[in-house]
Amino acid sequence: MPTLRHFSSDTPADTLLDVLKTDGAFILRDAVPAADIEALYAELKPYIDATEPGRDGFTGTRTTRTGALVARSPWTRALIQNPTILSLCDGFLKPHCERYQLHLGQVIRIMPGQGAQPIHRDRWAWGTYLKGIEPQLNTIWAISDFRRENGATQVVPGSVDWPDTRQPEPHEITWAEMPRGSAIVYSGSVFHGGGANTSTEDRIGLNLTYSLGWLRQEENQYLSCPPEIARTLPPELQALIGYAMGSYALGYYTPPLPPGAGPEIVPPDYALRGDATIAAHFGDFAALQSISDKVKVSAS
Ligand SMILES: O=C(O)CCC(=O)C(=O)O
């Protein structure tokens, strides 16, 4: 059986990035103290308990998926900005975009009796159109211990370059066994899936994923965390969930006001601050300049 490598949070980012690129996944061990995981779970439990299971074999009829975590859970907000994970996003995603973004936040509770989820790639959220680029970096934080019997994630190390049509043989699959407070970090290209829960306890994981800022987010953050809640968040988190331009022209909007009552073209964070003095504009001129430099077209 293949294995996943385990690392502590103080491992150099370059080492972790190399493993992410070759193995497609690793375990970040004991990255969050037990007391913080307790507090996070206490905050989320009422929402988890009230969530109905999925309706099909992929989402899992004995699995619940709970979202809107940025809006609902201050502890999750901290985890989204975990410095080790953000430095990995810097190395893995930032070379391919002006800005990366939160793609989704979801508590996945695999209950006793749930069978194994079909093995898949998370990047298939965008179909199979994207080629030759890594669009996504993912985490599942262990809120309960992850054991093979309770549904630890199935992973196929080294499958990042496989054709989309290849399915793993049983001997190519391993399980992301880890104590609570650890996380599996995996690329959008690695084959994986939820494990079967043959135990009598729930397996609870917090799935936080990040994607290139020019791609559509899987969880629509503008609806899960609308401006009235987003405006209470720190600016870095506002930008991470999407209240910032994704590039020079990506993500602007026009406040739908009467003629002359407001600016015509503003970045999305205008919805949070409503700065009446803001001049109508797309994004940062530097973002335009960086595109023009690459394609050798004059921006002036
Ligand atoms: O919960 C897990 O272990 C993995 C879930 C997963 O891969 C998915 O739902 O796409």
The ligand as an SDF file (V2000), in Angstrom:
LIG
                    3D

 10  9  0  0  0  0  0  0  0  0999 V2000
  -14.4850   13.9940    3.0270 O   0  0  0  0  0  0  0  0  0  0  0  0
  -13.5290   13.5060    2.4200 C   0  0  0  0  0  0  0  0  0  0  0  0
  -12.7090   12.7840    2.9650 O   0  0  0  0  0  0  0  0  0  0  0  0
  -13.3630   13.7770    0.9460 C   0  0  0  0  0  0  0  0  0  0  0  0
  -14.5720   14.3830    0.3140 C   0  0  0  0  0  0  0  0  0  0  0  0
  -14.4020   14.6970   -1.1250 C   0  0  0  0  0  0  0  0  0  0  0  0
  -13.4140   14.3920   -1.7470 O   0  0  0  0  0  0  0  0  0  0  0  0
  -15.4710   15.4000   -1.8200 C   0  0  0  0  0  0  0  0  0  0  0  0
  -16.5880   15.4770   -1.3150 O   0  0  0  0  0  0  0  0  0  0  0  0
  -15.2220   15.8700   -2.9600 O   0  0  0  0  0  0  0  0  0  0  0  0
  1  2  2  0
  2  3  1  0
  2  4  1  0
  4  5  1  0
  5  6  1  0
  6  7  2  0
  6  8  1  0
  8  9  2  0
  8 10  1  0
M  END
$$$$
